Amino acid sequence: MAFYDLKNLRRLRILLPPSIKSLAWRALRFIPSSLKHQDEIAYWRHQWASGNFHNEYYRRTMLAMAGESDDSFIRGQIVADFGCGPQGSLAWATAARLRIGIDVLADTYSEFDIRSHDMVYVSSTERSIPLPSNFVDIMYTMNSIDHVSKLRVMCDEIRRTIVPGGKFFGSFNMWEPATFSEPQTLTEENLHNVLLKHLDVQFYKIGAPGPVGDVYRPCHEGEYIDKPVPHAHLWVRATKPVS
């Protein structure tokens, strides 16, 4: 892939001193998005080849993000997941009227046999979600906002597609160092400025990082902390203002 070697870039992140590392990863944000996307699809291909494609955990986590015990709240609703990945994140949401997975890589996901998910996969760009304004009743996003190149632009797009009074459920990986595929380091301040100040927030809780294989365990068990630490998870429930 031209003169970029993504494996060497990952090694670079480990070997550089912290001060230089930060500058280096900021510079990498200017590498074309197409190369970032190649790195992301390579991850999913590895997961697929390793037999690690499972979507059972989405139901438990997405219900918990919404503060619900069953799926009755989505009955007859248009439900979307921004940054959905190819594993069928909304396959559990059978009560919905329409399930939409939004992802910059959606056009490539056919190689993972996504037909069984009963979802519509929509290919976003780094600047635009190709859905009408005021269209989605319930919008999810889980560990995806830090992957976008244009943070404010994409947060504006997410809000644009939600109907007035519609629900937003977000899980954000906080204070993670920027990487080639995840160019945003999310903080409470920047999330407030680009997204949350424009929504009516009902629930805002931070969970410490959970163990490998169960990273959301503290959030599931209601073990919250006052301030984010690296790799903590912020869970937000909000609605889009009616006017």
Sequence and secondary structure as in RCSB ss.txt:
>XXXX:A:sequence
MAFYDLKNLRRLRILLPPSIKSLAWRALRFIPSSLKHQDEIAYWRHQWASGNFHNEYYRRTMLAMAGESDDSFIR
GQIVADFGCGPQGSLAWATAARLRIGIDVLADTYSEFDIRSHDMVYVSSTERSIPLPSNFVDIMYTMNSIDHVSK
LRVMCDEIRRTIVPGGKFFGSFNMWEPATFSEPQTLTEENLHNVLLKHLDVQFYKIGAPGPVGDVYRPCHEGEYI
DKPVPHAHLWVRATKPVS
>XXXX:A:secstr
 TT  HHHHHHHHHHS HHHHHHHHHHHTTS HHHHHHHHHHHHHHHHHTT    HHHHHHHHHHHT SSGGGGT
T EEEEET  SS TTTT TTSSEEEEEETTGGGGGGG GGGG  EEEE  SS   S TT EEEEEEES GGG S 
HHHHHHHHHHHEEEEEEEEEEEEES    SS      HHHHHHHTGGGSEEEEEEEE    TT TTHHHHTT EE
SS  TTEEEEEEEE    
